[in-house]
């Protein structure tokens, strides 16, 4: 079978005869395909009395059985698909079954952990990180291999708070004597995946273009990293989780300045060389704030930035602007205050305490769904990039890594706009202790 049917990473998995193997993998690279071959081969060669396969959903189990049938034909083996068989009437456990003429069987189970009870033979746990009750499944499945039968665990990542991730961590530390395979999408492509998809030899440029297209069409970085790059994302560290952000996204929410009909508020985060200057405009209708403009200025001279900002603030419905006056932002803040007045323009000096208050106020607006933002990839990733970090001295810090899209500049511009829309003039009132305590309690659940 070498080289005719399998790519190098699949062949490495197939050639590994370890009792327990765990595969950290990208989606749709043919892992289940090669695993089904191994299982059919083991049944034909009488290496195992039976195979017990479980995936996170029934459609995956059906796909696995279809693959098995292909290999049965290739081996010219005598076997038949029995179809759906009731394993346990009382517990409503069913399986799709292929029976070989030598008495061996392959069972594709639902994800019900009880399906493995009192069974013996080879065990395959497909997409293990996505099983609803992985702990119970593991307790039921592990004893099946007590007499030395093989165990296979295959999955993409599903965060860092699951049993699959713990297995990988213990395996990498050498605390579990398991064989570990890792195939991110980049490795799969370099070893022929795109050639197989296009059914011809592709160039390096074509492969890179294919990868870029896949990444751009993933909707968010979270999906790309976990589903394709074998990187488990610790979503618990994100101050604004994706689901919270998406709950406040709207299509076609942006408007030109002349179409704004209610009073509006502005937040400005200032950048010059590495970071963006972002001007965020919120139209306030009763107690709801709608994003109408997000102006992003990259590497633009301050004089031009000021001109663009001042043209927005000249509008008759403009009410208040809060803008970063830290470091390089000081000059623009002073100039804008001089032109529009200190009661309409507030300079905000970013300290850890000030950023903490701004960040918690922003999160509260999202939780209450009193702010709505455009449905845009760059904005979503920017808001999600902020991490709540506890320093060694016990202080709270909010920060994000620099990227090609800035340094959470949109997050802070929105936070400043919300502050402008929600409070009177004057310094930010630091009252975050109770918010921190409440957030800590919520985070436990």
C-alpha positions, 0 to 999 in steps of 0.5 A: 500500500505504500505511496499508492494510497497514502501520503507520508504522514498517513503512512507514518501512522500506519507503520507505527505498531505501538499499542496506544497511538494518539494523533493531533491533527488538522481537519480533513487530511485523511486520518479516518481514511487511513485508520479504517485501512488499519482496522480492516487489515487487522481484522483480515489478519486476525490481529484483533477479535473486533474493532470498536470505533466511536466518533462524536456524531453518527455521520462520521461513523457512517463515513468510517464504515464506507471507508472500511467497505472500500478497503474490504473490496481492495483486499478482496476479502469476504465480508458483509455490512450487516447494517445497524445492529442493536448492541443493548436494547435497554440502553438503546445502544446501536452500531453499524457493523461489518462482519468478516468471514473469519468471524471478526467484526468492525463496530461503529458506535454512537458516542454513548460511553456505555457502548464499550462496557463489557467489550474487548478488542481494538478501540478507536476514538475519533474526534475524541476532544468533541465527545460530550462525555469524554471522561465516561467514554474513556473509563468505559473504553480503556479496559477493552484493550486490557489483553494487549489490543490496540488503542487509537485516539484521533482528534483536532483540538477543542480548547485546553480544558478537555481530556484530550488536551490533558492526554497530549500534555502527559504524552509530551512530558513522557508520563504516558507511554503513548506514541504521538503523531502531529499533523498540522495543515501546513505539514499535510500540504508540504507532504502532498495534500494539495497535490491529492486535492488537485490531482496533479503536482502543484507548485509551492506558490499554489500550495501557499495560495491554497493555505492562505485561502483556507485561512481567510475563509475560516471566519476567525483565527480561533477556528484556523488555529484549532481546526487546522494548525493543531494549536489548542486555544485557551479561550478562558483567557480571552476577556471577550470570548467569540460568542459574546462578541458575535452576539453584538454583531450586526450586518450593514450597521455602518453609515456615512456621517450625513446619515446619522440622525441622533446624537453621537459619541467618539472614541479615539485611540492614537497610533503613528508608526506601529499601531493604528489610529482608530476613530470609533463613532457610536450613535446613541438611540435611547440606551443603545449604542450603534457603531456608525463609523470605524475610521482606521488610519495607518502611518498617517501624519498627525496633521492629517489625522487631526483634520479627519477627526475634526471634520467628524466632530464638526457635525451638529449631532456630535456630543462628546469625544474621549481620546487617548492622550498617552504619549504621542496622543497628547498633542492631538488631544490638546489640539482637539480640546482647544478647538472643541472645548474641554467639556466636549473633548476629554483626554484619557491617560492610559494607566493599568487602572484606567484601562481596567475600568474601560475594559470592564465597562466595555464587557458590561455593554456587550453582556447587556447587549447595549452596544452593536458593532459591525460584523467584520473579521478584523474587528472581531479578532481585535476585540478578542485579542485582549487578555486579562493578565494577573501579574506576579504582584496580584495586579490586573493588566489588560494587553494584546500581542502586536499583530499586522492589524495593530495592538487592540487599537479598535478595542480601546477606541470602542472602549473610549467611545463607550465611556464618552457615551456613558458618563459625564465629563471629568476623570474616569471613576475607578470602581472596578473591585466589585466588577472583578469579584463578579467576573471571577464568580461568573468565570467559575461556571 
